[in-house]
């Protein structure tokens, strides 16, 4: 993967995390949120297709993603910070559905997003949960 594609995807994850947080907190329509991001945010360095996919596929698979995440938590899903929830949902979606993205990249990006948007030290918790999700969905890849 080229550096520019990797950077575009990283930026897409960043914007998608913000958009998913907004969706969760406001309950607004995903299409409206996507339009708002394109109008109000600098999206020039964002992989537009990846942003769109993350923004729409994570909510479409929310029940499955929450089941996967919930199996690896030491607390109830409702007790998670909304930012942590957005990062875990996005990262779990990638771990499960985007096998073209190496599991280490998924974990590293999840940690980066938690450091950027989450509470102090929430990245440690995100790392632990994503490691467990990776063991469930990427065991073959992890053993290589």
JORA-V668384 format. One record per residue. N is the residue number from 1. BURIAL is + if it has 9 or more other ideal C-beta (glycine too) atoms within 8 Angstrom, else -. D_LAST is the distance of its C-alpha to the last C-alpha in Angstrom with 2 decimals. Layout:
n=[N;N]
burial=[BURIAL;BURIAL]
d_last=[D_LAST;D_LAST]
This chain:
n=[1;2;3;4;5;6;7;8;9;10;11;12;13;14;15;16;17;18;19;20;21;22;23;24;25;26;27;28;29;30;31;32;33;34;35;36;37;38;39;40;41;42;43;44;45;46;47;48;49;50;51;52;53;54;55;56;57;58;59;60;61;62;63;64;65;66;67;68;69;70;71;72;73;74;75;76;77;78;79;80;81;82;83;84;85;86;87;88;89;90;91;92;93;94;95;96;97;98;99;100;101;102;103;104;105;106;107;108;109;110;111;112;113;114;115;116;117;118;119;120;121;122;123;124;125;126;127;128;129;130;131;132;133;134;135;136;137;138;139;140;141;142;143;144]
burial=[-;-;-;-;+;+;+;+;+;+;+;+;+;+;+;+;+;+;+;+;+;+;+;+;-;-;-;-;-;+;-;-;+;+;-;-;+;-;-;-;-;-;+;-;-;+;+;-;-;+;+;+;-;+;+;+;+;+;+;-;+;+;-;-;+;+;-;+;+;+;-;+;+;-;-;-;+;-;-;+;-;+;+;+;+;+;+;+;+;+;+;+;+;+;+;+;-;+;-;-;+;-;+;-;-;+;+;-;+;+;+;+;+;+;-;-;+;+;-;-;-;+;+;-;+;+;+;-;+;+;+;+;+;+;+;+;+;+;-;-;-;+;-;-]
d_last=[19.55;22.77;23.82;26.72;24.72;22.33;25.53;27.22;24.52;24.55;28.33;28.13;26.18;28.84;31.69;30.20;29.86;33.51;34.56;32.85;34.53;37.80;37.40;36.75;39.67;42.16;41.38;42.30;41.38;38.03;39.86;42.33;39.69;37.95;41.34;42.11;38.94;39.76;43.34;42.95;39.65;38.60;36.02;36.19;32.75;31.06;29.03;31.72;29.88;26.92;29.48;31.37;28.40;27.32;30.96;31.70;28.57;28.03;31.60;31.39;28.54;29.90;30.50;27.04;25.47;27.91;27.13;23.40;24.29;27.15;25.09;23.36;26.51;28.87;31.79;33.21;31.97;35.53;35.30;32.61;33.91;34.11;32.01;29.22;29.54;29.32;26.17;24.46;25.61;24.50;21.03;20.62;21.85;19.22;16.41;17.95;19.49;18.00;14.56;15.23;15.09;11.77;11.83;12.40;15.31;16.67;16.82;18.24;20.75;21.76;22.48;24.39;26.43;27.25;28.45;30.45;32.09;31.57;33.50;33.10;29.90;28.81;25.55;24.63;25.21;23.34;20.27;20.48;21.01;18.27;15.73;17.04;17.01;13.33;12.69;15.00;13.99;10.35;8.92;6.64;5.48;5.60;3.80;0.00]
